[in-house]
Amino acid sequence: MFADLSLECRALKDVIEKALTPAIKRELVSYLISQFAMSLRQACRTLSLSRTVFRYQPDTRRDEPVIMALTVAAERYPRYGFNKIFQILRRQGHVWNHKRVHRIYCLLKLNFRRKGKQRRQVRNPAPLATPEAMNQSWSIDFMHDALVCVRRFRTFNVVDDFNREALAPEIDLNIPAQRVVRVLDRIVANRCYPLKLRMDNGPELISLTLAQWAEEHGVALEFIRSGKPT
């Protein structure tokens, strides 16, 4: 039983020694010397700390050139992180080790604080307005896919919001705004003009060509809010 207890004490001592940093051990050595009148050799042996490490005093004057270079680079490039600033110092001819530069970089508190994930506000989205008859509201949008040969193609879709009828699925490798207008004219030839078109903010849908077509035929353009797929 005593052997097991001795092993547990040794394991606990090893864990404590690994958890303590040299700076904390220096403070503990000073405490043992002052409170328990222990010698320096005995106190360092108790905490497994070398007397050389206890007497070590860092020379802060060696870091002054690094501090100056980091301060100048951070003022000139305020939105750069450590990696970019370190590359700038290397291009300037400085050969300091990246660990040393990063240590001073953190001591100067130049590192950016990571932004946590923002919680979204509680939203109560309003239900979509349902048309009461056909041709009151059309929804238009693009979809895309790829062939077996990895060549991509697009589909232009027009849907009547009243009965969800697909009016014109147009498929091609490229569908510019002029092609969109031609597709709408082809649909209107068999049906009347809609009262409004609901769409996103794609480049073909915010073009001047479609805006002129809608103004000439009295069609209202309803753009969804950015980031809202409805």
Biotite code that builds the C-alpha atoms (Angstrom):
import biotite.structure as struc

atoms = struc.array([
    struc.Atom([0.000, 0.000, 0.000], chain_id="A", res_id=1, res_name="MET", atom_name="CA", element="C"),
    struc.Atom([2.822, 2.374, 0.865], chain_id="A", res_id=2, res_name="PHE", atom_name="CA", element="C"),
    struc.Atom([4.509, 1.600, -2.458], chain_id="A", res_id=3, res_name="ALA", atom_name="CA", element="C"),
    struc.Atom([1.341, 2.551, -4.377], chain_id="A", res_id=4, res_name="ASP", atom_name="CA", element="C"),
    struc.Atom([1.035, 5.755, -2.358], chain_id="A", res_id=5, res_name="LEU", atom_name="CA", element="C"),
    struc.Atom([4.645, 6.640, -3.123], chain_id="A", res_id=6, res_name="SER", atom_name="CA", element="C"),
    struc.Atom([4.069, 6.127, -6.853], chain_id="A", res_id=7, res_name="LEU", atom_name="CA", element="C"),
    struc.Atom([0.970, 8.340, -6.753], chain_id="A", res_id=8, res_name="GLU", atom_name="CA", element="C"),
    struc.Atom([2.895, 11.090, -4.953], chain_id="A", res_id=9, res_name="CYS", atom_name="CA", element="C"),
    struc.Atom([5.680, 10.941, -7.514], chain_id="A", res_id=10, res_name="ARG", atom_name="CA", element="C"),
    struc.Atom([3.180, 11.090, -10.381], chain_id="A", res_id=11, res_name="ALA", atom_name="CA", element="C"),
    struc.Atom([1.450, 14.071, -8.752], chain_id="A", res_id=12, res_name="LEU", atom_name="CA", element="C"),
    struc.Atom([4.786, 15.799, -8.272], chain_id="A", res_id=13, res_name="LYS", atom_name="CA", element="C"),
    struc.Atom([5.673, 15.273, -11.947], chain_id="A", res_id=14, res_name="ASP", atom_name="CA", element="C"),
    struc.Atom([2.335, 16.738, -13.036], chain_id="A", res_id=15, res_name="VAL", atom_name="CA", element="C"),
    struc.Atom([2.797, 19.807, -10.808], chain_id="A", res_id=16, res_name="ILE", atom_name="CA", element="C"),
    struc.Atom([6.355, 20.351, -12.015], chain_id="A", res_id=17, res_name="GLU", atom_name="CA", element="C"),
    struc.Atom([5.269, 20.194, -15.647], chain_id="A", res_id=18, res_name="LYS", atom_name="CA", element="C"),
    struc.Atom([2.392, 22.600, -15.019], chain_id="A", res_id=19, res_name="ALA", atom_name="CA", element="C"),
    struc.Atom([4.582, 25.230, -13.343], chain_id="A", res_id=20, res_name="LEU", atom_name="CA", element="C"),
    struc.Atom([6.442, 27.635, -15.593], chain_id="A", res_id=21, res_name="THR", atom_name="CA", element="C"),
    struc.Atom([10.018, 28.745, -14.811], chain_id="A", res_id=22, res_name="PRO", atom_name="CA", element="C"),
    struc.Atom([8.738, 32.197, -13.795], chain_id="A", res_id=23, res_name="ALA", atom_name="CA", element="C"),
    struc.Atom([6.383, 30.672, -11.202], chain_id="A", res_id=24, res_name="ILE", atom_name="CA", element="C"),
    struc.Atom([9.130, 28.369, -9.959], chain_id="A", res_id=25, res_name="LYS", atom_name="CA", element="C"),
    struc.Atom([11.418, 31.376, -9.418], chain_id="A", res_id=26, res_name="ARG", atom_name="CA", element="C"),
    struc.Atom([8.780, 32.974, -7.209], chain_id="A", res_id=27, res_name="GLU", atom_name="CA", element="C"),
    struc.Atom([8.311, 29.742, -5.269], chain_id="A", res_id=28, res_name="LEU", atom_name="CA", element="C"),
    struc.Atom([12.051, 29.392, -4.723], chain_id="A", res_id=29, res_name="VAL", atom_name="CA", element="C"),
    struc.Atom([12.202, 32.920, -3.308], chain_id="A", res_id=30, res_name="SER", atom_name="CA", element="C"),
    struc.Atom([9.234, 32.090, -1.068], chain_id="A", res_id=31, res_name="TYR", atom_name="CA", element="C"),
    struc.Atom([10.881, 28.928, 0.281], chain_id="A", res_id=32, res_name="LEU", atom_name="CA", element="C"),
    struc.Atom([14.114, 30.796, 0.999], chain_id="A", res_id=33, res_name="ILE", atom_name="CA", element="C"),
    struc.Atom([12.400, 33.649, 2.815], chain_id="A", res_id=34, res_name="SER", atom_name="CA", element="C"),
    struc.Atom([9.748, 31.704, 4.750], chain_id="A", res_id=35, res_name="GLN", atom_name="CA", element="C"),
    struc.Atom([11.484, 28.422, 5.564], chain_id="A", res_id=36, res_name="PHE", atom_name="CA", element="C"),
    struc.Atom([15.139, 29.571, 5.636], chain_id="A", res_id=37, res_name="ALA", atom_name="CA", element="C"),
    struc.Atom([16.084, 27.026, 2.985], chain_id="A", res_id=38, res_name="MET", atom_name="CA", element="C"),
    struc.Atom([19.266, 27.347, 1.005], chain_id="A", res_id=39, res_name="SER", atom_name="CA", element="C"),
    struc.Atom([19.161, 28.193, -2.669], chain_id="A", res_id=40, res_name="LEU", atom_name="CA", element="C"),
    struc.Atom([20.449, 24.744, -3.600], chain_id="A", res_id=41, res_name="ARG", atom_name="CA", element="C"),
    struc.Atom([17.824, 22.970, -1.500], chain_id="A", res_id=42, res_name="GLN", atom_name="CA", element="C"),
    struc.Atom([14.931, 25.141, -2.717], chain_id="A", res_id=43, res_name="ALA", atom_name="CA", element="C"),
    struc.Atom([15.871, 24.684, -6.377], chain_id="A", res_id=44, res_name="CYS", atom_name="CA", element="C"),
    struc.Atom([16.247, 20.938, -5.879], chain_id="A", res_id=45, res_name="ARG", atom_name="CA", element="C"),
    struc.Atom([12.808, 20.769, -4.264], chain_id="A", res_id=46, res_name="THR", atom_name="CA", element="C"),
    struc.Atom([11.165, 22.426, -7.285], chain_id="A", res_id=47, res_name="LEU", atom_name="CA", element="C"),
    struc.Atom([13.451, 20.768, -9.863], chain_id="A", res_id=48, res_name="SER", atom_name="CA", element="C"),
    struc.Atom([14.690, 24.144, -11.044], chain_id="A", res_id=49, res_name="LEU", atom_name="CA", element="C"),
    struc.Atom([18.223, 24.791, -12.195], chain_id="A", res_id=50, res_name="SER", atom_name="CA", element="C"),
    struc.Atom([20.082, 27.503, -10.294], chain_id="A", res_id=51, res_name="ARG", atom_name="CA", element="C"),
    struc.Atom([21.187, 28.893, -13.660], chain_id="A", res_id=52, res_name="THR", atom_name="CA", element="C"),
    struc.Atom([17.548, 29.319, -14.665], chain_id="A", res_id=53, res_name="VAL", atom_name="CA", element="C"),
    struc.Atom([16.797, 30.951, -11.285], chain_id="A", res_id=54, res_name="PHE", atom_name="CA", element="C"),
    struc.Atom([19.564, 33.508, -11.723], chain_id="A", res_id=55, res_name="ARG", atom_name="CA", element="C"),
    struc.Atom([18.765, 34.170, -15.371], chain_id="A", res_id=56, res_name="TYR", atom_name="CA", element="C"),
    struc.Atom([17.758, 37.765, -16.092], chain_id="A", res_id=57, res_name="GLN", atom_name="CA", element="C"),
    struc.Atom([16.522, 38.442, -19.637], chain_id="A", res_id=58, res_name="PRO", atom_name="CA", element="C"),
    struc.Atom([18.292, 41.229, -21.472], chain_id="A", res_id=59, res_name="ASP", atom_name="CA", element="C"),
    struc.Atom([15.443, 43.381, -22.716], chain_id="A", res_id=60, res_name="THR", atom_name="CA", element="C"),
    struc.Atom([17.846, 45.644, -24.624], chain_id="A", res_id=61, res_name="ARG", atom_name="CA", element="C"),
    struc.Atom([18.235, 42.912, -27.247], chain_id="A", res_id=62, res_name="ARG", atom_name="CA", element="C"),
    struc.Atom([14.537, 43.217, -28.070], chain_id="A", res_id=63, res_name="ASP", atom_name="CA", element="C"),
    struc.Atom([14.554, 46.965, -28.678], chain_id="A", res_id=64, res_name="GLU", atom_name="CA", element="C"),
    struc.Atom([15.293, 46.687, -32.459], chain_id="A", res_id=65, res_name="PRO", atom_name="CA", element="C"),
    struc.Atom([12.531, 44.097, -32.803], chain_id="A", res_id=66, res_name="VAL", atom_name="CA", element="C"),
    struc.Atom([10.095, 46.281, -30.886], chain_id="A", res_id=67, res_name="ILE", atom_name="CA", element="C"),
    struc.Atom([10.935, 49.271, -33.040], chain_id="A", res_id=68, res_name="MET", atom_name="CA", element="C"),
    struc.Atom([10.565, 47.327, -36.304], chain_id="A", res_id=69, res_name="ALA", atom_name="CA", element="C"),
    struc.Atom([7.275, 45.742, -35.221], chain_id="A", res_id=70, res_name="LEU", atom_name="CA", element="C"),
    struc.Atom([5.856, 49.076, -34.078], chain_id="A", res_id=71, res_name="THR", atom_name="CA", element="C"),
    struc.Atom([6.718, 50.780, -37.376], chain_id="A", res_id=72, res_name="VAL", atom_name="CA", element="C"),
    struc.Atom([5.290, 47.902, -39.453], chain_id="A", res_id=73, res_name="ALA", atom_name="CA", element="C"),
    struc.Atom([2.093, 47.744, -37.373], chain_id="A", res_id=74, res_name="ALA", atom_name="CA", element="C"),
    struc.Atom([1.520, 51.491, -37.713], chain_id="A", res_id=75, res_name="GLU", atom_name="CA", element="C"),
    struc.Atom([2.021, 51.340, -41.473], chain_id="A", res_id=76, res_name="ARG", atom_name="CA", element="C"),
    struc.Atom([-0.104, 48.209, -41.969], chain_id="A", res_id=77, res_name="TYR", atom_name="CA", element="C"),
    struc.Atom([-2.681, 48.312, -39.151], chain_id="A", res_id=78, res_name="PRO", atom_name="CA", element="C"),
    struc.Atom([-4.828, 45.485, -40.586], chain_id="A", res_id=79, res_name="ARG", atom_name="CA", element="C"),
    struc.Atom([-1.997, 43.017, -41.147], chain_id="A", res_id=80, res_name="TYR", atom_name="CA", element="C"),
    struc.Atom([-1.636, 39.992, -38.912], chain_id="A", res_id=81, res_name="GLY", atom_name="CA", element="C"),
    struc.Atom([1.546, 38.421, -37.607], chain_id="A", res_id=82, res_name="PHE", atom_name="CA", element="C"),
    struc.Atom([2.335, 36.338, -40.699], chain_id="A", res_id=83, res_name="ASN", atom_name="CA", element="C"),
    struc.Atom([2.218, 39.294, -43.083], chain_id="A", res_id=84, res_name="LYS", atom_name="CA", element="C"),
    struc.Atom([4.174, 41.570, -40.751], chain_id="A", res_id=85, res_name="ILE", atom_name="CA", element="C"),
    struc.Atom([6.804, 38.866, -40.270], chain_id="A", res_id=86, res_name="PHE", atom_name="CA", element="C"),
    struc.Atom([7.192, 38.542, -44.045], chain_id="A", res_id=87, res_name="GLN", atom_name="CA", element="C"),
    struc.Atom([7.595, 42.328, -44.286], chain_id="A", res_id=88, res_name="ILE", atom_name="CA", element="C"),
    struc.Atom([10.385, 42.225, -41.690], chain_id="A", res_id=89, res_name="LEU", atom_name="CA", element="C"),
    struc.Atom([12.104, 39.460, -43.631], chain_id="A", res_id=90, res_name="ARG", atom_name="CA", element="C"),
    struc.Atom([11.905, 41.484, -46.848], chain_id="A", res_id=91, res_name="ARG", atom_name="CA", element="C"),
    struc.Atom([13.480, 44.378, -44.983], chain_id="A", res_id=92, res_name="GLN", atom_name="CA", element="C"),
    struc.Atom([16.519, 42.193, -44.244], chain_id="A", res_id=93, res_name="GLY", atom_name="CA", element="C"),
    struc.Atom([15.834, 41.230, -40.615], chain_id="A", res_id=94, res_name="HIS", atom_name="CA", element="C"),
    struc.Atom([16.735, 37.626, -39.784], chain_id="A", res_id=95, res_name="VAL", atom_name="CA", element="C"),
    struc.Atom([15.119, 37.334, -36.345], chain_id="A", res_id=96, res_name="TRP", atom_name="CA", element="C"),
    struc.Atom([13.593, 33.993, -35.446], chain_id="A", res_id=97, res_name="ASN", atom_name="CA", element="C"),
    struc.Atom([9.828, 33.877, -35.884], chain_id="A", res_id=98, res_name="HIS", atom_name="CA", element="C"),
    struc.Atom([9.340, 32.606, -32.306], chain_id="A", res_id=99, res_name="LYS", atom_name="CA", element="C"),
    struc.Atom([11.180, 35.605, -30.927], chain_id="A", res_id=100, res_name="ARG", atom_name="CA", element="C"),
    struc.Atom([9.258, 38.010, -33.127], chain_id="A", res_id=101, res_name="VAL", atom_name="CA", element="C"),
    struc.Atom([5.951, 36.379, -32.210], chain_id="A", res_id=102, res_name="HIS", atom_name="CA", element="C"),
    struc.Atom([6.762, 36.573, -28.477], chain_id="A", res_id=103, res_name="ARG", atom_name="CA", element="C"),
    struc.Atom([7.422, 40.312, -28.724], chain_id="A", res_id=104, res_name="ILE", atom_name="CA", element="C"),
    struc.Atom([4.433, 40.709, -31.044], chain_id="A", res_id=105, res_name="TYR", atom_name="CA", element="C"),
    struc.Atom([2.159, 39.267, -28.347], chain_id="A", res_id=106, res_name="CYS", atom_name="CA", element="C"),
    struc.Atom([3.820, 41.278, -25.551], chain_id="A", res_id=107, res_name="LEU", atom_name="CA", element="C"),
    struc.Atom([3.083, 44.456, -27.490], chain_id="A", res_id=108, res_name="LEU", atom_name="CA", element="C"),
    struc.Atom([-0.527, 43.256, -27.815], chain_id="A", res_id=109, res_name="LYS", atom_name="CA", element="C"),
    struc.Atom([-0.493, 43.709, -31.565], chain_id="A", res_id=110, res_name="LEU", atom_name="CA", element="C"),
    struc.Atom([-2.295, 40.440, -32.211], chain_id="A", res_id=111, res_name="ASN", atom_name="CA", element="C"),
    struc.Atom([-5.912, 40.747, -33.257], chain_id="A", res_id=112, res_name="PHE", atom_name="CA", element="C"),
    struc.Atom([-8.598, 39.428, -31.009], chain_id="A", res_id=113, res_name="ARG", atom_name="CA", element="C"),
    struc.Atom([-10.583, 36.691, -32.678], chain_id="A", res_id=114, res_name="ARG", atom_name="CA", element="C"),
    struc.Atom([-14.168, 37.593, -33.266], chain_id="A", res_id=115, res_name="LYS", atom_name="CA", element="C"),
    struc.Atom([-16.580, 35.139, -31.783], chain_id="A", res_id=116, res_name="GLY", atom_name="CA", element="C"),
    struc.Atom([-19.552, 33.862, -33.647], chain_id="A", res_id=117, res_name="LYS", atom_name="CA", element="C"),
    struc.Atom([-22.275, 36.442, -33.443], chain_id="A", res_id=118, res_name="GLN", atom_name="CA", element="C"),
    struc.Atom([-25.654, 35.254, -32.346], chain_id="A", res_id=119, res_name="ARG", atom_name="CA", element="C"),
    struc.Atom([-28.353, 36.007, -34.821], chain_id="A", res_id=120, res_name="ARG", atom_name="CA", element="C"),
    struc.Atom([-31.227, 38.106, -33.720], chain_id="A", res_id=121, res_name="GLN", atom_name="CA", element="C"),
    struc.Atom([-34.555, 36.433, -33.210], chain_id="A", res_id=122, res_name="VAL", atom_name="CA", element="C"),
    struc.Atom([-36.538, 37.092, -36.333], chain_id="A", res_id=123, res_name="ARG", atom_name="CA", element="C"),
    struc.Atom([-40.171, 36.607, -37.146], chain_id="A", res_id=124, res_name="ASN", atom_name="CA", element="C"),
    struc.Atom([-40.179, 36.548, -40.932], chain_id="A", res_id=125, res_name="PRO", atom_name="CA", element="C"),
    struc.Atom([-43.351, 37.674, -42.573], chain_id="A", res_id=126, res_name="ALA", atom_name="CA", element="C"),
    struc.Atom([-44.992, 35.031, -44.773], chain_id="A", res_id=127, res_name="PRO", atom_name="CA", element="C"),
    struc.Atom([-44.689, 35.485, -48.519], chain_id="A", res_id=128, res_name="LEU", atom_name="CA", element="C"),
    struc.Atom([-47.605, 37.184, -50.178], chain_id="A", res_id=129, res_name="ALA", atom_name="CA", element="C"),
    struc.Atom([-49.632, 34.648, -52.154], chain_id="A", res_id=130, res_name="THR", atom_name="CA", element="C"),
    struc.Atom([-51.078, 35.917, -55.441], chain_id="A", res_id=131, res_name="PRO", atom_name="CA", element="C"),
    struc.Atom([-54.819, 35.590, -55.893], chain_id="A", res_id=132, res_name="GLU", atom_name="CA", element="C"),
    struc.Atom([-54.675, 34.932, -59.640], chain_id="A", res_id=133, res_name="ALA", atom_name="CA", element="C"),
    struc.Atom([-52.329, 33.962, -62.425], chain_id="A", res_id=134, res_name="MET", atom_name="CA", element="C"),
    struc.Atom([-49.825, 36.451, -63.872], chain_id="A", res_id=135, res_name="ASN", atom_name="CA", element="C"),
    struc.Atom([-49.856, 38.622, -60.791], chain_id="A", res_id=136, res_name="GLN", atom_name="CA", element="C"),
    struc.Atom([-46.356, 37.668, -59.687], chain_id="A", res_id=137, res_name="SER", atom_name="CA", element="C"),
    struc.Atom([-43.579, 35.711, -61.397], chain_id="A", res_id=138, res_name="TRP", atom_name="CA", element="C"),
    struc.Atom([-40.379, 34.557, -59.757], chain_id="A", res_id=139, res_name="SER", atom_name="CA", element="C"),
    struc.Atom([-37.246, 34.349, -61.899], chain_id="A", res_id=140, res_name="ILE", atom_name="CA", element="C"),
    struc.Atom([-33.865, 32.935, -60.948], chain_id="A", res_id=141, res_name="ASP", atom_name="CA", element="C"),
    struc.Atom([-30.796, 31.137, -62.277], chain_id="A", res_id=142, res_name="PHE", atom_name="CA", element="C"),
    struc.Atom([-29.513, 27.669, -61.471], chain_id="A", res_id=143, res_name="MET", atom_name="CA", element="C"),
    struc.Atom([-26.295, 26.015, -62.621], chain_id="A", res_id=144, res_name="HIS", atom_name="CA", element="C"),
    struc.Atom([-24.819, 22.552, -62.992], chain_id="A", res_id=145, res_name="ASP", atom_name="CA", element="C"),
    struc.Atom([-21.972, 20.802, -64.791], chain_id="A", res_id=146, res_name="ALA", atom_name="CA", element="C"),
    struc.Atom([-21.732, 18.205, -67.548], chain_id="A", res_id=147, res_name="LEU", atom_name="CA", element="C"),
    struc.Atom([-19.666, 15.035, -67.406], chain_id="A", res_id=148, res_name="VAL", atom_name="CA", element="C"),
    struc.Atom([-16.873, 16.912, -69.188], chain_id="A", res_id=149, res_name="CYS", atom_name="CA", element="C"),
    struc.Atom([-16.890, 19.416, -66.260], chain_id="A", res_id=150, res_name="VAL", atom_name="CA", element="C"),
    struc.Atom([-18.269, 22.154, -68.524], chain_id="A", res_id=151, res_name="ARG", atom_name="CA", element="C"),
    struc.Atom([-20.769, 24.254, -66.617], chain_id="A", res_id=152, res_name="ARG", atom_name="CA", element="C"),
    struc.Atom([-24.169, 25.366, -67.870], chain_id="A", res_id=153, res_name="PHE", atom_name="CA", element="C"),
    struc.Atom([-26.963, 27.552, -66.529], chain_id="A", res_id=154, res_name="ARG", atom_name="CA", element="C"),
    struc.Atom([-30.733, 27.342, -66.431], chain_id="A", res_id=155, res_name="THR", atom_name="CA", element="C"),
    struc.Atom([-33.031, 30.357, -66.330], chain_id="A", res_id=156, res_name="PHE", atom_name="CA", element="C"),
    struc.Atom([-36.325, 29.548, -64.607], chain_id="A", res_id=157, res_name="ASN", atom_name="CA", element="C"),
    struc.Atom([-39.579, 31.466, -64.590], chain_id="A", res_id=158, res_name="VAL", atom_name="CA", element="C"),
    struc.Atom([-42.310, 30.343, -62.171], chain_id="A", res_id=159, res_name="VAL", atom_name="CA", element="C"),
    struc.Atom([-45.805, 31.691, -61.640], chain_id="A", res_id=160, res_name="ASP", atom_name="CA", element="C"),
    struc.Atom([-46.189, 32.242, -57.885], chain_id="A", res_id=161, res_name="ASP", atom_name="CA", element="C"),
    struc.Atom([-49.944, 31.536, -57.999], chain_id="A", res_id=162, res_name="PHE", atom_name="CA", element="C"),
    struc.Atom([-49.862, 27.876, -59.059], chain_id="A", res_id=163, res_name="ASN", atom_name="CA", element="C"),
    struc.Atom([-46.064, 27.248, -59.102], chain_id="A", res_id=164, res_name="ARG", atom_name="CA", element="C"),
    struc.Atom([-46.184, 26.560, -62.830], chain_id="A", res_id=165, res_name="GLU", atom_name="CA", element="C"),
    struc.Atom([-42.786, 26.493, -64.564], chain_id="A", res_id=166, res_name="ALA", atom_name="CA", element="C"),
    struc.Atom([-43.250, 28.844, -67.516], chain_id="A", res_id=167, res_name="LEU", atom_name="CA", element="C"),
    struc.Atom([-39.864, 28.668, -69.225], chain_id="A", res_id=168, res_name="ALA", atom_name="CA", element="C"),
    struc.Atom([-36.786, 26.675, -68.203], chain_id="A", res_id=169, res_name="PRO", atom_name="CA", element="C"),
    struc.Atom([-34.110, 28.125, -70.510], chain_id="A", res_id=170, res_name="GLU", atom_name="CA", element="C"),
    struc.Atom([-30.821, 26.185, -70.650], chain_id="A", res_id=171, res_name="ILE", atom_name="CA", element="C"),
    struc.Atom([-27.531, 27.355, -72.153], chain_id="A", res_id=172, res_name="ASP", atom_name="CA", element="C"),
    struc.Atom([-23.866, 27.840, -71.367], chain_id="A", res_id=173, res_name="LEU", atom_name="CA", element="C"),
    struc.Atom([-24.366, 31.597, -71.042], chain_id="A", res_id=174, res_name="ASN", atom_name="CA", element="C"),
    struc.Atom([-27.599, 33.530, -70.549], chain_id="A", res_id=175, res_name="ILE", atom_name="CA", element="C"),
    struc.Atom([-27.042, 37.312, -70.610], chain_id="A", res_id=176, res_name="PRO", atom_name="CA", element="C"),
    struc.Atom([-29.642, 39.960, -69.851], chain_id="A", res_id=177, res_name="ALA", atom_name="CA", element="C"),
    struc.Atom([-30.698, 40.259, -73.523], chain_id="A", res_id=178, res_name="GLN", atom_name="CA", element="C"),
    struc.Atom([-31.451, 36.535, -73.537], chain_id="A", res_id=179, res_name="ARG", atom_name="CA", element="C"),
    struc.Atom([-33.529, 36.938, -70.378], chain_id="A", res_id=180, res_name="VAL", atom_name="CA", element="C"),
    struc.Atom([-35.654, 39.614, -72.078], chain_id="A", res_id=181, res_name="VAL", atom_name="CA", element="C"),
    struc.Atom([-36.183, 37.397, -75.134], chain_id="A", res_id=182, res_name="ARG", atom_name="CA", element="C"),
    struc.Atom([-37.347, 34.534, -72.918], chain_id="A", res_id=183, res_name="VAL", atom_name="CA", element="C"),
    struc.Atom([-39.822, 36.801, -71.145], chain_id="A", res_id=184, res_name="LEU", atom_name="CA", element="C"),
    struc.Atom([-41.148, 38.092, -74.476], chain_id="A", res_id=185, res_name="ASP", atom_name="CA", element="C"),
    struc.Atom([-41.646, 34.516, -75.630], chain_id="A", res_id=186, res_name="ARG", atom_name="CA", element="C"),
    struc.Atom([-43.683, 33.738, -72.502], chain_id="A", res_id=187, res_name="ILE", atom_name="CA", element="C"),
    struc.Atom([-45.729, 36.926, -72.850], chain_id="A", res_id=188, res_name="VAL", atom_name="CA", element="C"),
    struc.Atom([-46.652, 35.942, -76.426], chain_id="A", res_id=189, res_name="ALA", atom_name="CA", element="C"),
    struc.Atom([-48.755, 33.117, -74.952], chain_id="A", res_id=190, res_name="ASN", atom_name="CA", element="C"),
    struc.Atom([-49.750, 34.886, -71.746], chain_id="A", res_id=191, res_name="ARG", atom_name="CA", element="C"),
    struc.Atom([-50.206, 38.490, -70.638], chain_id="A", res_id=192, res_name="CYS", atom_name="CA", element="C"),
    struc.Atom([-47.586, 40.591, -68.885], chain_id="A", res_id=193, res_name="TYR", atom_name="CA", element="C"),
    struc.Atom([-47.211, 39.970, -65.138], chain_id="A", res_id=194, res_name="PRO", atom_name="CA", element="C"),
    struc.Atom([-47.834, 42.698, -62.597], chain_id="A", res_id=195, res_name="LEU", atom_name="CA", element="C"),
    struc.Atom([-44.413, 42.167, -60.996], chain_id="A", res_id=196, res_name="LYS", atom_name="CA", element="C"),
    struc.Atom([-41.284, 40.041, -61.140], chain_id="A", res_id=197, res_name="LEU", atom_name="CA", element="C"),
    struc.Atom([-39.664, 38.755, -57.969], chain_id="A", res_id=198, res_name="ARG", atom_name="CA", element="C"),
    struc.Atom([-35.895, 38.171, -58.294], chain_id="A", res_id=199, res_name="MET", atom_name="CA", element="C"),
    struc.Atom([-32.568, 38.298, -56.512], chain_id="A", res_id=200, res_name="ASP", atom_name="CA", element="C"),
    struc.Atom([-29.745, 40.758, -57.104], chain_id="A", res_id=201, res_name="ASN", atom_name="CA", element="C"),
    struc.Atom([-27.879, 38.857, -59.819], chain_id="A", res_id=202, res_name="GLY", atom_name="CA", element="C"),
    struc.Atom([-25.963, 40.859, -62.448], chain_id="A", res_id=203, res_name="PRO", atom_name="CA", element="C"),
    struc.Atom([-28.335, 39.871, -65.268], chain_id="A", res_id=204, res_name="GLU", atom_name="CA", element="C"),
    struc.Atom([-31.401, 40.785, -63.196], chain_id="A", res_id=205, res_name="LEU", atom_name="CA", element="C"),
    struc.Atom([-30.223, 44.233, -62.088], chain_id="A", res_id=206, res_name="ILE", atom_name="CA", element="C"),
    struc.Atom([-29.133, 45.161, -65.591], chain_id="A", res_id=207, res_name="SER", atom_name="CA", element="C"),
    struc.Atom([-30.381, 48.217, -67.439], chain_id="A", res_id=208, res_name="LEU", atom_name="CA", element="C"),
    struc.Atom([-31.781, 46.015, -70.231], chain_id="A", res_id=209, res_name="THR", atom_name="CA", element="C"),
    struc.Atom([-34.277, 44.287, -67.956], chain_id="A", res_id=210, res_name="LEU", atom_name="CA", element="C"),
    struc.Atom([-35.135, 47.544, -66.183], chain_id="A", res_id=211, res_name="ALA", atom_name="CA", element="C"),
    struc.Atom([-36.003, 49.223, -69.498], chain_id="A", res_id=212, res_name="GLN", atom_name="CA", element="C"),
    struc.Atom([-38.118, 46.232, -70.574], chain_id="A", res_id=213, res_name="TRP", atom_name="CA", element="C"),
    struc.Atom([-40.046, 46.319, -67.285], chain_id="A", res_id=214, res_name="ALA", atom_name="CA", element="C"),
    struc.Atom([-40.599, 50.085, -67.505], chain_id="A", res_id=215, res_name="GLU", atom_name="CA", element="C"),
    struc.Atom([-41.884, 49.876, -71.094], chain_id="A", res_id=216, res_name="GLU", atom_name="CA", element="C"),
    struc.Atom([-44.435, 47.198, -70.236], chain_id="A", res_id=217, res_name="HIS", atom_name="CA", element="C"),
    struc.Atom([-45.473, 48.379, -66.783], chain_id="A", res_id=218, res_name="GLY", atom_name="CA", element="C"),
    struc.Atom([-43.950, 45.452, -64.883], chain_id="A", res_id=219, res_name="VAL", atom_name="CA", element="C"),
    struc.Atom([-42.781, 46.108, -61.328], chain_id="A", res_id=220, res_name="ALA", atom_name="CA", element="C"),
    struc.Atom([-39.437, 44.638, -60.269], chain_id="A", res_id=221, res_name="LEU", atom_name="CA", element="C"),
    struc.Atom([-39.316, 43.307, -56.707], chain_id="A", res_id=222, res_name="GLU", atom_name="CA", element="C"),
    struc.Atom([-35.786, 42.545, -55.500], chain_id="A", res_id=223, res_name="PHE", atom_name="CA", element="C"),
    struc.Atom([-35.272, 40.408, -52.426], chain_id="A", res_id=224, res_name="ILE", atom_name="CA", element="C"),
    struc.Atom([-33.079, 41.652, -49.590], chain_id="A", res_id=225, res_name="ARG", atom_name="CA", element="C"),
    struc.Atom([-29.419, 40.628, -49.770], chain_id="A", res_id=226, res_name="SER", atom_name="CA", element="C"),
    struc.Atom([-28.823, 37.314, -48.046], chain_id="A", res_id=227, res_name="GLY", atom_name="CA", element="C"),
    struc.Atom([-32.541, 36.452, -47.894], chain_id="A", res_id=228, res_name="LYS", atom_name="CA", element="C"),
    struc.Atom([-33.387, 33.567, -50.259], chain_id="A", res_id=229, res_name="PRO", atom_name="CA", element="C"),
    struc.Atom([-37.092, 34.437, -50.208], chain_id="A", res_id=230, res_name="THR", atom_name="CA", element="C"),
])
